[in-house]
Amino acid sequence: MGSLAKHFRKFLMKHARLRVLVRKVHVKLKESRYRKLSKGTKVNDKLAIFETFMGRQYGCNPKAIYEYMLTDSRFDDFTFVWVLNDAEKAKNIPHLERVKIVSHRSDDYYRYYAQAKYVITNSNLDYGIYKRPGQIFLQTWHGTPLKRLRCDIEIEHGNALNSLDEIKNKNTLDVVRYDYFISPSSFASEKFTSAFDLKSLGKEDIIIETGYPRNDLLYHFDDAYGAKIKAELGITDDRKVILYAPTFRDNQHDGAGYTYDTHIDFDRLQRELAEDYVILFRAHYFVASQFDFSKYKGFVYDVSGLDDITPLYTIADMLITDYSSVFFDYANIKRPMIFYMYDLDEYATGIRGFYLDIAELPGPIIKTEDELIRTIRTYKFQYDEKYKRFNQKYNSLDDGNASKRVADILFDQGTVS
């Protein structure tokens, strides 16, 4: 982001009325651009477009659905488009040989959205895009919610970027376009319905309980796959692998973007754990570019820049997280988890709040670094009844076949034969 744009954004964060006006104008301008670029185009029944986190990644549920489609002969004559902002990186990604690559908000981005019969995304779509007759929009989302989302956020003033009214208005702009919304459980369905205000918007019936396609891999990998992932990361010894994947904080923001304080002394971790462990550090994409672990080479591996976290689960002997939804997915492989919630009281009451009782979490909740190090060393893990109840409630639909279920629902409507 340029210096001038950054200063302007900081200014808008302090002036809510002007911010609302600027955003309204911005949406209108984007809608006008979309209308102009889509003029004269027709919806192509054999064209599907995929987008993950506004073009930042090739991953998550859209990736899993897309890669399933590559194996299904029904889609042999489809044109596939991926929104990826780094076109050079895309050249080195397997499975993208037959794909058209467009960058977020480019002219081609809008042109292909106007033509695509099937639109698959895991986050907000650009607000300038509106649904055309004959199109099918699928929202896959990107995790079972622990922390409150969108219209369920109860903090008086919203979050660092938006007031509560702004959150609700942006939610409406987004949700009215969707025909289907993936859910991994009845619990998630209930929370999504509330958080995305589906009932009020007449969209309550768009939820499809299929399980999460991105978790299919967790039911099909083997030791050889894990060895391949370790080799790609340069992990060559037999030390145990800890995946540390914290989320961002709504209250850590400098006006131009989210910031994050890890609350971990990596010097100390290296002294006390490096003989037996390596750490894969995976930051939320909002803050992924803010860390330099070069001094911990061979002990801390910064994997924040990898597009897809799911392969990392397969090699992680233990997960450490806080309020990120990653633990729901990781639970599918029944391995130990530690919840490092150093700011639990503040987060629960003053930042987001939770959808579930944290007493359900299938692992110890830790609040201090001393306790964290001690627990890593001494944790005697068992896949016990509490862990089993957790998976039964939140992951019972994950079985390795969610991508197929989603594809069948989307595409077996007479279009594909």
Beta strands, then each sheet from edge to edge (+ up, - down):
strand 1: 44-51
strand 2: 79-83
strand 3: 99-102
strand 4: 116-121
strand 5: 136-139
strand 6: 180-183
strand 7: 207-209
strand 8: 240-245
strand 9: 277-281
strand 10: 300-302
strand 11: 318-321
strand 12: 337-340
strand 13: 365-366
sheet 1: 3+ 2+ 1+ 4+ 5+ 6+ 7+
sheet 2: 10+ 9+ 8+ 11+ 12+ 13+
end
